[in-house]
């Protein structure tokens, strides 16, 4: 089983590849650190990481390209041989084209007696394959012998350790460029690349490590953040213990509207998520057919059957609510459409999800006092893009959604992204797991974010808090196994995480 990323000790600043190259050049030309020195440091730090992860390793296969990524690989191979490991180096590409610092590292390896063998087929059963094929400069699909090598490595039974980034993964978008290495662990250098954490990044990187190679810290001030990584460990510092004299009115009243015929579970899941997240009161406005039993087993939720958009009971609920979640199970028929057309214009702090987003695509508008939480399929409908285009560059899709519809946008998926009208970098949640890929998890997320809204948090803060709490709770629930995990399994971890100090 592939290890989960070890994000606890990683920096929160994420960058594009061109920015990391700029840091590298500043270190060389402004601070006088030779490129050869940086390459040596990268190889040493990578080898140290390998020894820590695989302490009993006896045999290693290093697959090198012809650029600086290959140069890092030559250093790793040299150090491994010096440490007494059996090492083979397979060279991809024309060795005559190796130049600069990488050439010097290749020569040092040869002087040690190591042969650079042309890549043909992967041999035997090495204890580890080191991926030093392609770095962060990849701009076109992997093809030919390079693609064949990547696919052979992925089929091989040996674990893979990638240097800087898994070969074939786009460091800016997290897109597989035709194909990409699927590593058990990756060590990234100088600056963390944003593509490691979203799109295909979590599938390809395995456990992520980072080393800045001792470049001066002030170099980082030369570039703005491309993206900001967020997690619950940092977000929870925004919470304060409750006052001893607190009462339910201090924690807001959330109204959740949804649950057409056959979809009562969605509105119920959102409501319970909000309750576990600390909202003082939660009302569910749902279809009259199932309203009497929607809160069975959770009587703390106040359920009202709403016949249509003109039902006087809806006026009463809106008057008492502090925030509104619109969409879980709302449906795509007349009942849901009428409720949407009335409530989407409400001036309450608003979150649109699920079928609320379906109706937004039919009646598009723009406003900044709301949160949208689409998954890639919903984003596709909202933008009129193919899902493949959404997933090819999730950052571009998130920005496009925000520009078109305003407000705060949460683009859900592996490495959920958050954008907003303020001039802030996109936020990327680096927690969560594949066990969340089942029905109801999005409804719980809507309830968590809505709860923070009802408790008086600003829109972006509510979104970031809810996304990180949701993902961290899922990671705790997944300790019992990802397969078969249910959205309802999040409620106890949510409560536990909110109360940790």
N, C-alpha and C positions, 0 to 999 in steps of 0.2 A: 504493500500500500504506500502511495506517495505521501511523504511527510507534509504536514501543513506548514505554510510559511511562518517563519519565526519573526513576527513583526514587532515584538515588544521593544527591541533595542534598535530598531531602524530609525533613521531620520524621518521627519515629517515632510521635508522639502523634496519635491519631485521635479525633474527637468526633462526637456527634450534633448535629443542627441546633439543638435547643433550647439546647445548651451554647454553641455558637458565637454564637447570639443573645445569650446572657447575657454573653459576653465583649464583644460589641459595646456592650451597654448599660452595662457597667462602664466601658468606655473613654469613653463619652459623659458619663455622670452622675457617676462617681467620679473620673475623671482629666481631665475637662474638655475632651475632644477632640470638637469638634462633629461631628455626623453628616455634615454637608456636607463637612467636611475628609476624613473617611474615604472618602466617595464619590468625592471628587476624587482621592485617593490610589489608589483601586481603578482608576479610569479611566486614570490615568497609568501605573500598573504594567502594566495590560492592554495599553495601546497600545505601551509599550516592548517587551513580549513579542511582540506582533504584528510590530513592525518587525524584531526579531531573527529571527523565524521566516520572514517573507516580506519580505526587504529590498527587493525590486523591485516591491512592491505599488503599483499606481496607482489602483485603484478598489475601493471597499468598500461593502457593503450591511449596515446595522445594523438588526436587527429587535428592537424593544423592546416589552416589556410595560408595565403601568401601575404596577408596584411599584418597589422599590429596585433590583432587577436591571435594570429598564429605565433607572433613573437612572444606573447605571454605564455603560450603553450610550450614553446621551446624552453623557457625558463623552468616551468613546472617539470618538464621531462628531465632536464639537467639535474634539478634538485632531487627528484625521485631516484635517479640513478646513483647520485652521490650518497643517498640514504640507504642504498642497498636493495632497492626494489628492482624487479625485472621490468624493463621499459621498452616499448616499441613505439616509434613515431611514424605515423602515416601522413604523407604529404599530399594535400589536395591542391591542384593547380600547378602551373609551371614554376618549378623551383627557381628558374633563372630570373623570374620577375620579383623575387623577394628583395627588398631594399631597405636602406636606413637602419633604424634600431632593430627591426625584426631580422635583418640579414646578419647583424652582429651577434644576435642571440642564436641564430642558426649555426653560425661559424663556431661559437663557443661550445655548442652542443656536439658538433662534429669533432672538434678538438678533443673532446672527452671520449671519443671513440664511438659515438652514437651514429647510426645510419638513419637517414631520412628516406623511408621506403615510399615509393609511389603508391597511392591508394588504389587498391583493387577490390578485394573482398575483405570483410572483417574476419580476423583470425580467431580461432579457439574460444577460450573462456577467460578473458581478462577479468580481474577483480573489479576494474573500474575503467570506464571510457571517459576521457577528458575531451570536451568539445571546445576546440579553439579554432573553429572554422571561419565563421563570419562574425564581424563585430556590429557596431551600431550604425554603420553607414549604409546598410542595405536599403536600396530604393526600388528594386524590381524583384519579380518572382524568382525563387530559387529554381534552377533548371539544370538539365544535363547531368554531368558527373557529380555536381554539388547536390542536386536533389537525390540522386541515387545514394550518395553517402549518408545524407540525413535519414532517408528511409531505412537504410540498412542498420544504422545506429538505433533507430526507434524499435526495430524488430529484434534487436539483440537482447539477450537476457541480462547482460551486465548493467549495473546502475551507471548513470551518466551525470557528470559534473560539468556545468557550463561556465565558461569564463566571460564575465561582464554581462552577457545576455545569451539566451539559447539561440543558436544559429537558425536564421529564418524568421525570427520573431521581430516585428517592427517595433523599435524602441519607443516610438512616439505614439502609436495607436494601439499596440497589443494585437495587431492582426498577424496571422500566419501569412507569410509571403509565399503562397503556394504550398509550402510545407515548413515545418519547424521542428527542431529538437525538442523532445519531451524529457526534461532532466529531473533527477531526484533532488538536485540542489544547484543553486546558481550563486556566484559571488559577483557583485557589481562594484565597479570602481569609480572613484572621484565624485560622481553624483548619481543618485538613484534615478533610473529612467521611468517615466510615467507608464509606459507600456508594459512594464513587468507586472502590474497589479490589476489590469482590466482586460477585457476581450479574452483572447487566448492565453494571456500572460499567466494566470493562475494554473492553467493546465500544463504549460511548458516549463515554468521556472522551478516547481517544487519548492523546497525550503530556500528562502532568500537570505543572503548575507551581504554585508556592505563593508567596504574599506575605502576611506578617502585618500589613501596613499600619502598621508602626511603633508598634503598641500596646505599652504597658509589659509586659515579660516576666512581672512578678509577677501580672498578671491571670490567667494560665493556672493558677496555684495555686488559684484559686477553684473549679475543677471537677476531679473525678477523670477519668482517662482512660476513655473509653467502650471503646476498643480500642487495641491496641498493634501497630503495623506491624512486621514482622520481615523480614529479608533475610539472605542469606549473608554479605554484606560485614560485617555486625555479628556474626552468629553465629560466624563463624570465629575470632573473638578468644578463644573459649572453649577452643580447641585449643592444645596444647603440643607442641613437637617431641619425638620419641621419644628416650628415653635410649639412649646407645650400647651399653649392656649389656642392652637389652630382649630378650625372647624371646617366642615365640608364646603362652605361658601368661599373659603380662601383658595380653593383649588379648581375652580371653574366648572362650568356646565357644558358638556359637549353633546351636540346633537348629531346623530348618525342617521342619514336618510338612504334607504335602499331596501333590497329584499323584495323583489317582485315574486309572483307565484313560482315556487320551486327553488328560490334562492334565499331562503331565510337564514341559512348558515353563514352567509357572507356578512350580513349586517350584525349578526350575533358575534362573530369572531372579532370584528372591528370594535364592537362595544366592549367585549371582555378585555381586549388588548388595552383599550383606553382606561378601563377600571384598574387593571394591574399596573398601569403606568402612573396612577395617582390622581386622575381627575376626580373632583369631588362628587359630581353627578353626571350620569350618562343617560340620555334619552335616545331610544330607537324609534324612528318613524318608519313604519314598514307596511306591507300590504295587509289589509284587514283579515284576509283568509287565515293567516298564521300568526297574527299579532298576539292572540291569547296565550300561545305556548312558546313563543320565541325565547322568552327568558326562563324557561323551565331549567332548573339546575343552576341558574344564576339570577336569582330574584332581585339582586341589587340593580339590574338593568331595568329601566322604566320603559315599557313598550307601549306604543300607541298605534292603533290601526288608522291609516290615512287613506280615505277613499279616493281622493283626487287632489289636484293642486289647489283647489279652492276650499278644502276641508277646514273649518274653523279651528280644529285641533292643531293644525299646522301653524296657524298664526300664533297660538299660545306657546307652542314649542319654540318658535323663532324668537319670540319676545324674551324668553327666559334663557336662551342659549348664549354662550360666550364665543363659541366657534362651531363650525359646521363641516362635517365630512359627508360628501355627496358622491355616491356611486357604487359602493359594494352591493352587488346583486341587483342593481337598479333596473336592469332589463333593457331591452331594445324595442319595447312596444309602447303603446299609448300611455299607460300609467307612468312609466319611467320618463318618457319624453316630456309629458306635461310637468312633472315634478322638476325635471332638469331646467326647463325653460323658465320656470318661476324662480327656482332657488339659485341658479347660477348668477342671477343678478343681485342676490343678497349681499349686503355690505358687511355681514359677519366675516371674520377671518375664515377662509374657505380652503378646503383640500378637495381636489377632484381626483378620483381613482376609478379604475375598472370601467363600468358602463358610463360613468360620468365623463370619462375621456372619449368614449365612443360618441356621445352627444356633443362634446366640444368639437370634435372633427366635423360634425354636421352643421354646427352653429358656431364657427370660430369667432373668437373675440380676443382682446388683449387687455389684461389688467395686472397690476403688480401686487395686489393684496390677496394672493392665493398661492397654493402649492399644487403642482401637478406631479403625479407619481407613475409615469408610464413604464411598462416593460417594453422590450424592443418591438414586439408586434403592435402595441398601441402607439409607440413612437412612429412606426411605419405609416399607420393610418393618419396620424396627425400631420406628418410632414409630406406624405405622398411619396415616400422613398421606399425602395425594397428593403426588407429586413437585412439582407446581406450588406447593403450600403450602410445601414445603421451600425452593424457590428464591425464593419471594416474600419470605421473611425468613430468610436463612441463619443469622443470629445467634440468632434464637429457636430454630431447629431444633437448632443446636449445643448451646445451653444445655439444651434438653429432652432430648437424648440423654445429656448428662452427668448430669442429674438422675435419669434413669430407670435408667441402667446403671452409673454411677459411673466412676471412673478418668479417664484422659485421652482426649478425643475429638478426632479429626482429621476434620473434615468437608471432604472433598476437592472440588475444582472450581476455577473461576476465582476466585482469592482464597481459598485454603484457610484454614479457621479452626481454631483449637486452643483447647479449654477444658479445665479440670481442677478438682479439688476445692478447691484453694487459692483464697483470695479475691484472684484476679488478674484483670485485664481479659483478654478474649479476645484471642488473638494472630492476626494476619492476615498471611499471606505474600503479598507484593506482586510476586513474581517468577513465572515460568512463562509458557507460551505454548500456542496451540492445537495445535501439533505433538504435544503429549502425549496427544491424544485418539485413542489406538489401544491395542491389547491389549498387556499386559505392563508398562506404566508403573506401575500400582499394585503389581504384584509386586516391582518394583525398589524402590519406596518402602518396602514392608514390610521388605525386606532391609536397607536403609539404617538405618531406625529400629531394627530388631532388632539390628543391629551395634552401634549406640551403646549400647543396653541391655546387651548382652553385655559391652561394655567398661566397664560400671560407672556409666554416667550415670543420673541420675534420670529418671523417666517423662516429665515434661513437657519437660525439657531434651532428651531423646532425640527426642521428637516434633518439637520446634522445629528441632533440628539437622538431622534427616532430611528434613523437609519443605523447608527452605530449600536444603539441598545438592541435593536432587532437582530443585527448580525452577531453581536457578542452572545446574546441569549441562545441563538441557533448553534453557535460553536459549543456552548456548554451542553445543550441538549444532544449534540452529535457525539458527545463522549460515550453515549450508549449505543452509537451506530448511526450512520447517516441514512442508510436504507430503511425505509419504514418510518422515518421521523415525520410527525404530524405538526401542523401549525399550533394546535393546542398544547404541544409540548413546550412551547416558549413561555407560557404564562408564569410558571414557577421560577425559571431562571430570570425573567424580567424583574419580578419582585425582588429576588435575591440581589441582583446586580444594582438595582436602585438603592438598596439599603446598605451596601458595602461602603465602608468609610476607611 
